[in-house]
Amino acid sequence: MSETLENLRVLDRPPESADTPRTGVTEWRNARNGFFVLRLHYTADPTKRAGEWKKKTSEGLSLRAWQREYEISWSSPEGEPVVPEFDPNLHVRESPVTRDARLLRFWDFGAVSPVVLFGQLSTYGQILIHRELCPFNTPLDQLLPVVSAIATDLVTRSDYFDAGDPEVNSVGSLGTIAALLERAGIHMHTNRPGKEVSYANLRERFLRRVFIPRVGHDPAILISPRCPNLIEALSGAFHLSSLPPYRPVKTHPHKDLVDAFRYGCDNLEAAGADRTQQLTKLASSDRLW
């Protein structure tokens, strides 16, 4: 792993000096800047661990409201999840990275900061998401070297399949996004099926199964546990507003990650008329694609 990647790793563990994890406290350490971030659950307070406190405090609250406000549960958002078909018990699983296979990079350029998902296609047409990159307040020109480092760390070949936001021709302080990417040698696929169709296709893909010999039917999408923000987003952190007209709530990085995912799926669909055959070609006969 490159030094750049190592610096960006976020570790979720108790301090090294602690003998045992502290109840209700989760600590993250950023190895790059040394900052610590604490996530406090109400059980960190010993007086709130008793059943009587929970019973009294939860009076008048629905189960969903309790889960959202007190249990830090992204699966209980204020509004309905945008992708309710996602099931972490089915879709979250580590998959091996094939070092000599084509890498998929799905992009969204976001209002706050760009995000990128790194994945591959299995020989059976599964989309396997291996990594996520979703910094905060990082311009695209500063993100590109990190994207390159992650890609080089994952695979040995450089003919990536890049797909992303159809707004790639929008103009920013650095010029058009497309021009910046072209200077970096990145050709972006930006098929536009329409927003409603795009979201519907992503939801339908989470319902698909593929048949794998000696394994049986397996989900058509598998996401690595190393993508916690994407998993949170799909679990409900990316949700619909509870007020009319019930549109998706724009939060970074959750909306951006899901949008990057659907842009990637849209462009894989557009890669060939026969999507099943084309997905297989991308993975098992890549040199002919």
URWO-V365159 format. One line per field, one symbol per residue. ss: DSSP state (H for helix, E for strand, - for the rest). phi: phi as a letter, one per 20 degrees, with the letter a starting at -180 (. if undefined). psi: psi as a letter, one per 20 degrees, with the letter a starting at -180 (. if undefined). A space follows every 50 residues. Layout:
ss = ???
phi = ???
psi = ???
This chain:
ss = --HHHHHH-EEE------------EEEEEE-----EEEEE-HHH-HHH-- HHHHHHH-----HHHHHHHH----------E------HHHHE-------- ---EEEEE------EEEEEEE-----EEEEEEE------HHHHHHHHHHH HHHH------EEEE-HHHH-EE--EEHHHHHHH----EE-----HHHHHH HHHHHHH-EEEE---EEEE-EEE----HHHHHHHHHH-EE-------E-- ---HHHHHHHHHHHHHHHH-----HHHHHHHHHH-HHH-
phi = .ffgfffefdddafgfeefcfefmcdcdceffdmfdcdddefffegfdef fffffffefndfgfffffedeldffcffdfgfcfffcgfdedafcfeefd dfeecddceledafcbddbbdffdnfedeebccbfdldfffefgffgfff fffeceddefddcagfefefdcfenffgfffffemddeecfceoffffff ffffffefcdedgmdoecgfcccfffdffffffffpfecefedgemegee ceeffffffgfffffgeffefafefffffffgeecffef
psi = prhgghhiqppnrrqhiphqqppjpppqpoigijqqppopqhihohijiq hhgggghipiprgggghghhjloiimrhrqqhmiipohhhioppqqpohj rpppopqpirhgqqqpqparprijjqooohrqomrploqhhhhghggggg ghhgriqjmqopqapikhjqpahjaqggggghhjkpppplqniqgggggh hgghhiiqqqpppjgbpqqipppqijmhhhggghiihorqqiqqklqppn ppjgggghghghgggghhhiiqgnhgggggghgilhhi.
